[in-house]
Amino acid sequence: MNDRPVYVTRPYLPPLEELLPHLREIWEGRVLTNGGPFHQRLEQALAEYLNVKYISLFNNATIALLTSLQAMRVTGDVITTPYSFVATAHSLLWNNLNPVFVDIDRETLNIDPSRIDKAVTKETSAILPVHCYGNPCDVVRIQEIADFYNLRVIYDAAHAFGVAGPGGSILQYGDLSVLSFHATKVFNTFEGGAIVSQSEKMKKHIDHLRNFGFVDEVTVVAAGINGKMSEFNAALGCVQIRHIDAAIRRRRDIEERYRTELRAVKGIRLLNPSDNYSGNHSYFPILINDDYQISRDALYERLRSNGIMARRYFFPLISNIPMYRGFPSADIANLPVANEISARVICLPIYPDLQSADQGRIIRIVAGD
Ligand SMILES: *Cc1c(COP(=O)(O)O)cnc(C)c1O
């Protein structure tokens, strides 16, 4: 085997020449961070691109999640999904909040709204759902439940960059939505993230929390954090955004080919994308059923031994990781669907410059030819 390894994702980068003039501007202006000109330009460009009113850039999505929970003054129990990246639940532990895991829906792999009611306690103050793989949660139903019990809703929208339906951006739902611009995500600034909020007052509050709680030179209103995005990352974002539509189109074509060529493979289930929303094609999960020729882990090993570094996102389930196992809601009997999906899933490589021959190789291995 002398093919080079193919990873589950390969960060998208713009032509370096497009970044250089921006870097020169930074070098000459000597404004490196603290809401400089590129920070302002990127906030505005993203607000326009994403079609949202209020967005606050962050140095990464994890700090943005921590800040969101502080901004909404979330306390006690928080209802969330076990089927996500660990940062979702970690943001709760870092705020001394108790995660309450609710099982996922078998079709969308997002939190199952019909199970949220039963998980609400006197201590519940918020719901932290995830738009898993960029597939929208049932935002309308979740808001109804939140309104009934007077709960805040903070979406971990790390996968949901650019996802929009007839009513507009998915990011307009809930109180806040958190985006990630990590290298592995659809839109990247190397490291980065953002919070989308729904009022100018809340955006201001978030901006203060992001900068240690400073309102002006001498006034500190909260025990804030350092969540600022540097000018370097913001300048990169200003260039990346010129290419994002083309990058998403490439992803869409790759997904299309996977769907066409894997549709008929016995024992594999593909997720059905939402009819109402245009996705961002950020992940391509396949579910390995019992009637597939080998086990999920055997396929995973077979891919790896052929240089295809597919990933079992999300395995292990957050609720099965040691620091979460002790929470009552982490019981496997409470989360049958999430446990099953986590044992069946493999995410196949999908990224704008995935080579056609490499994708062909992946398809042949999965199809068992
Ligand atoms: C990537 C990711 C995060 C963390 O984002 P960072 O920008 O790396 O901090 C949080 N939640 C989910 C669902 C993610 O996929």
The ligand as an SDF file (V2000), in Angstrom:
LIG
                    3D

 15 15  0  0  0  0  0  0  0  0999 V2000
  -15.7000   21.2650   17.0840 C   0  0  0  0  0  0  0  0  0  0  0  0
  -16.8180   21.2250   18.0740 C   0  0  0  0  0  0  0  0  0  0  0  0
  -16.7810   21.9860   19.2640 C   0  0  0  0  0  0  0  0  0  0  0  0
  -15.5630   22.7010   19.7320 C   0  0  0  0  0  0  0  0  0  0  0  0
  -15.1250   23.6750   18.8520 O   0  0  0  0  0  0  0  0  0  0  0  0
  -13.7060   24.3660   19.0760 P   0  0  0  0  0  0  0  0  0  0  0  0
  -13.7720   25.5610   18.1630 O   0  0  0  0  0  0  0  0  0  0  0  0
  -12.6760   23.3650   18.6360 O   0  0  0  0  0  0  0  0  0  0  0  0
  -13.5550   24.7360   20.5020 O   0  0  0  0  0  0  0  0  0  0  0  0
  -17.9100   21.9860   20.0720 C   0  0  0  0  0  0  0  0  0  0  0  0
  -19.0040   21.2620   19.7710 N   0  0  0  0  0  0  0  0  0  0  0  0
  -19.0600   20.5030   18.6530 C   0  0  0  0  0  0  0  0  0  0  0  0
  -20.3170   19.7510   18.3480 C   0  0  0  0  0  0  0  0  0  0  0  0
  -17.9590   20.4390   17.7830 C   0  0  0  0  0  0  0  0  0  0  0  0
  -18.0040   19.6500   16.7110 O   0  0  0  0  0  0  0  0  0  0  0  0
  1  2  1  0
  2  3  1  0
  2 14  2  0
  3  4  1  0
  3 10  2  0
  4  5  1  0
  5  6  1  0
  6  7  2  0
  6  8  1  0
  6  9  1  0
 10 11  1  0
 11 12  2  0
 12 13  1  0
 12 14  1  0
 14 15  1  0
M  END
$$$$
